């Protein structure tokens, strides 16, 4: 029994050595001990308006900062000096304001409620927005984002420049990584077929979903047209495209004209048997005047020109069924004729005929002289 009585004082002394006592010095920092220490500022009445907070003072008593709330439904504020000069406010609904005690959105930075920047949520549902404003001038610029889109309202957008003069000003190159996408300006479009096979510049038409296809974009009733810049075929021109919108159609079905990679112009056809011709037309051509460069045939009148005897010409015609130096009908049908070359040949034959007539006239005049003797 005596041992137990001796142990109790020893335990009390030991426990007292581990106890922590709150410290409230007249100067310096107070210390409050506890597992979850909390300072409670509790009102003693429910009447009238009130403040709850901490006011810091300078040595001379001048208010330095205030941290606290105004009324039950008022904001929690951080003020420079007294509570009336709020710099930061948090409303009961969670809205945060810097430079304003009445933020209308989740986060607002404002200059006396005039110029400001605010972040808002769910207006409409699913949208996150960023808005800059000047209420004095009723000027607003808004940026909205959700999971599928990005929208900018009011003012000009500048990329690579701080002074955009148009709704979108880009100082630098623009690249679309996805070849299936394009620039659409109402009816006009700039796009490319997948894989970069063609660059499409069109009206009411853009690239299709597969290689070398296009699709109408806006109106299924208006005929569409486009130019295709293709790394294989060159530049192709397409018109008269009809059909439903958003339906892939082969590019070549509407081709009317082509400039090949070697600079040949094809009209009404997509290929040529002989690429030596710079202009190849499948169809009729009409013009008020065509000037063809030619060498002429004045060489026929040179003294050393050999004029075939008519008997020799007759023999050649009987054997070959065409004039000397003139292509056969079969060759003309298969290969066509060069206008300049043929004009020269025909002029040559006309001049040869002239020489034959002159020669025959001399013979006639000689016979007349003989008859008159």
C-alpha positions in Angstrom: 0.0 0.0 0.0 2.8 2.3 0.8 4.4 1.6 -2.6 1.2 2.6 -4.4 1.0 5.9 -2.4 4.6 6.7 -3.3 4.0 6.0 -7.1 1.0 8.4 -7.5 3.0 11.6 -6.8 5.7 10.5 -9.0 3.3 9.9 -11.9 1.7 13.3 -11.4 5.1 15.0 -11.5 6.0 13.0 -14.6 2.8 14.0 -16.5 3.2 17.6 -15.6 6.5 17.6 -17.4 4.7 16.7 -20.7 1.8 19.1 -20.5 1.7 22.3 -22.8 0.2 25.5 -21.6 -1.2 28.2 -23.9 1.0 31.3 -23.9 -0.4 34.8 -24.0 2.6 37.2 -23.5 2.1 40.9 -23.2 4.6 41.3 -26.1 5.6 38.9 -28.8 3.6 36.0 -30.4 0.9 34.2 -28.5 0.8 30.3 -28.8 -2.2 28.1 -28.6 -1.7 24.4 -28.3 -4.1 21.7 -29.3 -4.6 18.7 -31.7 -6.7 20.9 -34.0 -6.5 24.5 -32.6 -9.2 26.8 -33.7 -9.9 30.4 -32.8 -13.6 31.2 -32.5 -14.8 34.8 -32.8 -18.4 34.6 -31.5 -20.9 37.3 -31.4 -22.8 38.1 -28.3 -25.9 39.3 -30.0 -27.8 38.8 -33.3 -28.9 42.5 -33.6 -27.5 44.9 -36.2 -24.7 44.7 -38.7 -21.3 43.5 -37.6 -17.8 42.5 -38.5 -15.8 39.4 -37.6 -12.1 39.4 -38.2 -8.6 40.3 -37.3 -7.3 43.8 -37.5 -3.6 44.3 -37.5 -2.2 47.6 -36.3 1.1 49.4 -36.6 3.0 50.5 -33.5 1.3 53.9 -33.5 -2.1 52.3 -33.8 -2.6 52.8 -37.5 -4.7 50.0 -39.1 -2.5 47.9 -41.4 -4.6 44.9 -42.7 -8.0 43.5 -41.9 -9.0 39.9 -42.4 -12.6 38.9 -41.8 -16.2 39.0 -43.0 -19.0 41.5 -43.1 -22.4 40.1 -41.9 -23.7 36.6 -42.4 -24.2 36.9 -46.2 -21.4 39.3 -46.8 -18.0 38.5 -48.3 -14.9 37.4 -46.5 -12.4 40.1 -47.3 -8.8 41.1 -47.1 -8.5 44.9 -46.7 -5.6 47.3 -46.6 -6.0 49.4 -43.6 -9.5 49.1 -42.3 -12.3 46.8 -43.6 -13.7 49.5 -45.9 -10.7 49.3 -48.3 -11.1 45.7 -49.5 -8.6 44.2 -52.0 -9.8 40.6 -52.0 -13.2 39.2 -51.5 -14.7 35.7 -51.4 -18.5 35.5 -51.5 -20.6 32.8 -49.8 -21.2 31.2 -53.3 -17.5 30.8 -53.8 -17.0 33.7 -56.3 -13.6 35.4 -55.8 -12.9 39.1 -56.5 -9.7 41.0 -56.7 -10.3 44.7 -56.7 -14.1 44.2 -56.2 -16.3 42.9 -53.3 -19.1 41.9 -55.7 -17.7 39.4 -58.2 -20.4 38.2 -60.5 -18.4 35.2 -61.8 -16.2 32.6 -60.2 -13.0 34.7 -60.5 -13.0 38.4 -61.2 -10.1 40.9 -61.4 -11.4 44.4 -61.6 -10.4 48.1 -61.3 -13.1 49.7 -59.3 -15.7 47.6 -61.1 -14.9 49.4 -64.4 -12.1 47.5 -66.3 -11.8 43.9 -65.5 -11.2 40.3 -66.3 -13.4 37.4 -65.2 -13.6 33.7 -65.4 -17.1 32.1 -65.6 -18.4 28.5 -65.6 -21.5 26.8 -67.0 -22.8 29.7 -69.0 -24.2 27.9 -70.9 -23.8 24.4 -69.4 -20.4 22.8 -70.1 -18.7 26.1 -71.1 -15.7 27.8 -69.5 -15.3 31.4 -70.3 -12.8 34.2 -70.0 -14.2 37.8 -70.4 -12.4 41.2 -70.5 -14.6 44.2 -70.1 -14.9 48.0 -69.8 -18.3 48.8 -68.4 -17.9 52.5 -68.8 -17.7 52.0 -72.6 -19.9 48.8 -72.6 -17.0 47.0 -74.3 -16.7 43.3 -73.9 -14.3 40.6 -75.3 -15.2 37.0 -74.5 -13.4 33.7 -74.9 -15.4 30.5 -74.5 -14.2 26.9 -74.4 -15.7 23.5 -73.9 -14.7 20.0 -74.8 -15.2 20.4 -78.5 -14.8 24.1 -79.5 -13.1 27.4 -78.9 -14.9 30.7 -79.5 -13.8 34.3 -79.4 -16.4 37.1 -79.3 -15.8 40.8 -79.8 -12.6 42.5 -81.0 -9.7 41.2 -83.2 -7.5 38.2 -82.6 -3.8 38.4 -83.2 -1.4 35.5 -83.4 2.2 36.6 -83.4 1.1 40.3 -83.3 -0.3 42.6 -80.6 -2.0 44.9 -83.1 -4.4 42.8 -85.2 -6.3 44.9 -87.8 -8.8 42.1 -88.8 -10.9 39.6 -86.9 -8.0 37.2 -87.3 -4.4 38.4 -88.0 -1.6 35.9 -88.1 2.0 37.0 -88.3 3.6 33.8 -89.6 2.7 30.6 -91.4 -0.5 28.6 -90.7 -0.5 24.8 -90.9 -3.4 22.4 -90.7 -1.9 19.1 -89.5 -5.0 17.1 -90.4 -5.2 16.8 -94.2 -8.9 16.1 -93.9 -9.5 19.6 -92.7 -9.6 22.9 -94.7 -10.4 26.6 -94.6 -14.1 27.2 -95.3 -15.3 30.8 -96.0 -19.0 30.4 -96.5 -19.1 29.0 -100.1 -15.3 29.3 -100.7 -12.8 26.7 -99.5 -9.1 25.9 -99.4 -8.3 22.3 -98.6 -6.4 19.3 -99.7 -7.2 15.7 -100.4 -5.8 13.2 -97.8 -2.1 12.5 -98.2 -1.5 15.9 -99.9 -2.3 14.5 -103.4 -4.1 17.7 -104.3 -4.7 21.2 -103.0 -8.3 22.3 -103.6 -9.4 25.9 -104.1 -13.2 25.7 -104.6 -16.6 27.2 -104.5 -19.3 25.2 -102.7 -16.9 22.2 -102.7 -14.0 21.0 -100.6 -11.9 17.9 -100.1 -13.5 14.5 -99.6 -12.7 11.9 -97.0 -10.6 9.7 -99.2 -7.7 10.3 -101.7 -8.6 12.3 -104.8 -12.2 12.9 -103.9 -14.2 16.1 -103.3 -17.6 16.8 -101.8 -20.1 19.6 -102.0 -20.3 21.7 -98.8 -23.3 24.1 -98.7 -25.9 23.9 -101.4 -26.7 20.7 -103.3 -28.5 22.6 -106.1 -25.9 25.1 -107.2 -23.3 23.8 -109.5 -19.8 23.9 -108.0 -16.3 24.4 -109.4 -12.8 24.2 -108.2 -9.1 24.2 -109.1 -6.9 21.3 -108.1 -3.1 21.6 -107.7 -1.9 18.0 -108.0 1.7 16.8 -107.7 1.1 14.2 -110.4 -1.4 15.7 -112.8 -0.5 19.4 -112.5 -3.3 22.0 -112.3 -6.7 20.8 -113.2 -9.9 22.9 -113.6 -13.3 21.4 -112.7 -16.8 22.9 -113.3 -20.4 21.8 -113.4 -20.3 19.7 -110.3 -23.7 18.6 -109.0 -24.9 16.2 -106.4 -25.8 15.9 -102.7 -23.6 17.6 -100.1 -21.1 15.7 -97.9 -20.9 12.8 -100.5 -17.5 11.9 -101.9 -17.1 12.2 -105.6 -14.0 11.4 -107.7 -12.0 14.5 -108.7 -11.5 13.5 -112.3 -15.2 13.1 -113.1 -15.6 16.9 -113.4 -12.3 17.9 -115.1 -12.6 20.2 -118.0 -9.1 21.5 -118.5 -5.6 20.7 -117.4 -2.1 22.2 -117.3 0.3 19.3 -117.1 3.5 19.2 -115.2 5.5 19.8 -118.4 3.4 22.9 -119.2 1.0 21.5 -121.8 -2.6 22.7 -121.9 -5.2 20.1 -122.4 -8.9 21.1 -123.1 -11.6 18.5 -123.1 -9.2 15.6 -122.3 -7.1 14.4 -119.4 -4.2 12.8 -121.4 -2.4 13.1 -124.7 -0.9 10.5 -127.0 1.9 12.9 -128.0 3.1 15.4 -125.3 5.1 17.3 -127.9 2.0 19.5 -128.4 1.7 22.4 -126.0 -2.0 22.8 -126.8 -4.2 19.7 -127.1 -7.9 20.2 -127.7 -10.6 17.5 -127.8 -13.3 19.4 -129.7 -13.9 22.3 -131.9 -12.1 25.7 -131.5 -13.3 29.0 -132.8 -11.5 32.3 -133.0 -11.7 35.6 -134.9 -8.1 35.4 -136.0 -5.2 33.0 -135.5 -1.7 34.1 -136.4 0.7 31.2 -137.1 4.5 31.7 -137.5 5.7 30.2 -140.8 8.8 30.4 -143.0 6.9 30.9 -146.2 7.8 29.2 -149.5 9.7 31.8 -151.6 12.5 29.2 -152.0 10.4 27.9 -154.9 11.4 30.9 -157.0 15.1 30.5 -156.4 17.2 29.6 -159.6 18.5 26.4 -158.0 15.0 25.1 -157.1 14.2 21.8 -158.8 10.7 22.0 -160.3 9.5 18.4 -160.9 8.4 17.7 -164.5 4.6 17.2 -164.7 5.2 13.6 -165.9 7.1 12.9 -162.7 4.4 14.5 -160.6 1.8 12.4 -162.4 3.7 9.2 -161.8 4.1 10.0 -158.1 0.4 10.7 -157.7 -0.5 7.4 -159.4 1.9 5.5 -157.1 1.2 7.2 -153.7 -2.2 8.8 -154.1 -1.1 12.1 -152.7 1.0 15.1 -153.8 4.7 15.1 -153.1 5.8 16.7 -149.8 2.1 16.5 -148.6 1.3 14.0 -145.8 -1.1 11.2 -146.5 -4.7 11.3 -145.3 -4.0 8.5 -143.0 -1.1 10.3 -141.4 -3.2 13.4 -141.0 -6.0 11.4 -139.3 -3.6 9.7 -136.9 -1.2 12.5 -136.1 -2.9 15.7 -137.2 -1.2 18.4 -139.1 0.9 21.3 -138.2 -0.8 24.5 -139.4 2.4 26.3 -140.0 4.0 23.3 -141.9 0.9 22.6 -143.9 0.4 26.2 -144.9 4.0 26.3 -146.1 3.6 23.1 -148.1 0.3 24.3 -149.7 1.9 27.7 -150.5 4.8 25.7 -152.1 2.4 23.8 -154.3 0.6 27.1 -155.3 3.9 28.6 -156.3 4.9 25.5 -158.2 1.5 25.7 -160.0 2.3 29.3 -160.9 5.6 28.2 -162.4 3.9 25.5 -164.3 1.4 28.0 -165.7 4.1 30.4 -166.7 6.0 27.6 -168.4 2.9 26.4 -170.2 2.1 30.0 -171.3 5.5 30.3 -172.8 4.9 27.1 -174.8 1.5 28.4 -175.9 3.0 31.7 -177.0 5.7 29.9 -178.9 3.1 27.7 -180.7 1.1 30.8 -181.7 4.2 32.3 -183.3 4.8 29.2 -185.3 1.2 29.1 -186.5 1.3 32.7 -187.6 4.3 32.3 -189.9 
